[in-house]
Amino acid sequence: MNKYQQMTFKTIVYSILICSSFIACSTDSESTPSFTDGNNDIITEEIKERNRKNVGSSANDLLSNSTYKSTVFEIFYVKDYKPTDETIENFKKFVTERLNKSKGWELRLEEITVPAKTSYTVDDIIAMENNLRTQYNTDDKIAVFGIYLDAEYANNTENGSVLGIAYQNTSFAIFENTVKSFSNKPLAPSRTVLSSTVLNHEFGHLLGLVNVGSNVQTDHQDTAHGKHCNVEDCLMFWTAETGEGLLNSITGGQIPTLDPQCIADLQANGGK
């Protein structure tokens, strides 16, 4: 990934296609009460800031059982762009295999309606998250926000279309309409396989892969292509940066898995 833009709030963004990283924008606010969660606990701006940090900075918190004993995934989707049931099941399997939480985890899905747009910037997505998100880190629970969108990424180029980004320490977005368009190409894998690959890849970045929060135990970082693995059949390999590369990296219609070196990194950082 190449760092190419800097704004006020230091938030590294990782995408599965183009996989660029840059500094996204947010404004600082006073620590005053904002609203309450499902337990009627007041959520202050100070609490919200726990979930507005750099990608990878909460890798140990997500993986280990030291600080947070459970995880809640709050995933929103624009109408008609809900992830398939199979994609959700694949993600549940991925999470179960990697997170070390004594009190388990839960996943919540909620449909939303949004004004019609042709594309989304990271600032757009952060603004949506600030409006939609209800789950933030508590004393023993870490929260993850995800959103499935109905339009493309604003920074798409002629050479690559972004399918998903990890843009804050516990935040990711999937451009599901773009996933759909790639899955409709001749001989392409199914929408479920593509969407599962994108989702697992972006969550892999939140877990600190590669060398962005979970330190490498062996030399397998492909530094020429940013925070990716140099093993060709690994979920975190760099060819997922372009649409053509992603399609070519999925062989036999199977979702790529993490290679043993990536798994060793996660285990060394408190995961399974």
Order of alpha helices (4+ residues) and beta strands (2+ residues): beta-beta-beta-alpha-alpha-beta-alpha-beta-beta-alpha-beta-beta-beta-beta-alpha-alpha-alpha-alpha
